[in-house]
Amino acid sequence: MACSRFYISGRVQGVFFRVSTRDYARALGLAGQVSNLADGRVKVLACGTTQAVQALQDWLWQGPPRARVTDVEREDCAHAPDLKSFEIT
């Protein structure tokens, strides 16, 4: 089980980034959450198989059609066992 936090920069708020991320993460079978940050970035916590977390990371560089991603930072972290699904917070 892999668990990572991602911080996505660029034009990522107001472009359905959170909804699209949730939908893609659920399709990959990931648990976690996605939220907007006050500084304009989006924060994602994703837990699941190594392959699924990597697939989400690859997708985060693109995001939904109206997004313009300039950076994706990744921090590996301990598994959050209380996560049962992938939600917008």
N, C-alpha and C positions, 0 to 999 in steps of 0.2 A: 504494500500500500504506500503510495506516494502522496505527499501533501505539500502544496506550494502556495505562496502569496505572490500575486502579480500586481504591479502598479503600471497602468497604461496612461501614456501622455499623448497629447495632440488634441484634435477635434473629436472628443469622445463623450461629451455630454450634450444632450439634446438631439441625439442622432439614433436613438433606440439601441445604444450599445449594451445597456444592462439587460434589456429584454432579449436581445439576440444572443448575448453571452449565456444567459440562463437556459435558453432553448437549446443551444449547441451543447452546453455542458450536460444537460439532462440526456440528450441523445447519446452522449459518450458514456453515460452511466456514472457521472461524477456527483459527489456531494460537495456542498460549499455555499458560498454566497458572493454576491456582487453588489457594490455600492459606489455612489458618487462621493468624491472627497471635495472639501471646501476649496482646495487649490486648483480644481478643474480636472484632476485625474480621476480615473476609475480604479477601484481596488477590487481584486478578485481573490478569493480563497477557494482552492480546488483540491479535493482529495479523491483518490481512486487509483486505478492501475497506472503504472509509470507511462505506458503507451497513451492512455487517455489524457493524462495531465500534459504530456508533450504535444498531443494533437491540439488540445485547447490552447497551449502557448503559441503554436504555429498559427492558429486561427486568430488569436488576439492581435497579431501583427497586421491583420487585414480588417477584422471587425465587420460590421454591417456596411452596406454600400455608401452611406453618407459620412462615415467616419474617415478621419485622416490621422492614422496612428504615426507618431514620431518616435516613440520609445516604449519598450516593454521591459520592466525590471522584474527579476524573479528572485524570490527568497524561499528556499526549501525550509519547511518547518515540521514540527511534530504533528502527527495525525490528531485531528479533532474528533474524538469518538462520538460526540453528541450530534454531529451532523448526519441527518437522515436523507436529505434531499438537497437540491440546489435552489436557493431562493434569492430574491432581490431584497436588500435591506436598505 
